[in-house]
Amino acid sequence: MHGWTGRPRHPASERGVQQFPRPLVECTGEVNPFPVSLEAYVNVRAFWYRVHSWPRRCRWPLKGGILLVAVLVTLYPKIWLLPVWVGRLRHLDQVVDANHPQLAELEEQFLAQVEGEPELPALRGPIEELVNRRVPYAYDWKTWGVVDYLPTTAEVFALGREDCDGRAVVAASLLRRLGYEAWLVTDLMHTWVMVRDPAAPEQPAVELMSPGKGEKTLTGGAERTRLKLSWATARNLARASAFGIAVFPPERELVILAAVIVTAMQPRSSRRRRIGGCAALVLSLVLLRWAGAVHEQEIASWCLWWTGIGAAVGGWLLLVVKAANGRSPSPAPR
């Protein structure tokens, strides 16, 4: 007898201690083809567990910073264009240039189509036709590689394609060249042009370039952009967000979704909560894209929008809050 106590010895894995696999060379005599990848994964996972042991005032700024960087890199990989875009939104009038030389060709074509001095409403057809033919439509991420950008007249002609704001810039520039007062307006979803005849100031301004349906949130002015804040502004922002999500490249949106999941996931939560949270966030993305795709159907779009927002909030809470009993279904690596 060798002093056996009658208690069987359980392996470490059965005692709740997580065991990592031994190097492949010890088991098979072969060299592990991914030694760096495995070591990096273990280190990152261990670090993520340590982060969640920090106080909230320390870990939430770190998570927020990681998420912010992921969103910025995805939406604005050319980060230097972001301050340019913001500055131009504050001064919409500075992108309009009536003296650009390539406007001369459009001016000649316009004068060849109309006779005399047409009334303002009669400008809509010829101006829109000329500008739309000269500037093919293309989303900003295809032209500039970013989610949104406001170009100058010279930039539009240099690249030869733009979305609604680039077309509006060219139209406003052409109208000023023809002697009219023209300025940009936007409801955050669409940008178009307001035009007035200085010879008849008593007449109301006319809207060109497919006026938007929302209230004008930003209006260009000689000094700076005028901002109008109201309940309609929140409505415009929701409509613009839904439409942007619907037409934005889905692979970029999946990058942002992955960043949200990684930063929100509580490593000590149950597997069921993780799967449920991820599923709810994926469902929210599908619903939000759907809401933007049917934005012309206002009631259906709003129902899908708020359902998607609810799914996003629910999924995020499932990930960020650990199990109520406080136990750790997924043991921390040692």
Secondary structure, DSSP 4 states (H G I P E B T S, - for coil): -----SPPPPPGGGGT---PPPPHHHHHSPPPS-HHHHHHHHHHHHHHHHHTTS-HHHHHHHHHHHHHHHHHHHH-SSTTHHHHHHHHHHTGGGG--TT-TTHHHHHHHHHHHS-SS--GGGGHHHHHHHHHHHS-B--HHHHTSSS-----HHHHHHH--B-HHHHHHHHHHHHHHTT-EEEEEE-SS-EEEEEE-TT-TTSPPEEESS--SS---EE--SSS-EE--SHHHHHHHHHHHHHHHHHS-HHHHHHHHHHHHHHH--TTS-HHHHHHHHHHHHHHHHHHHHHHHTTTSHHHHHHHHHHHHHHHHHHHHHHHS--TT---SSPPP-
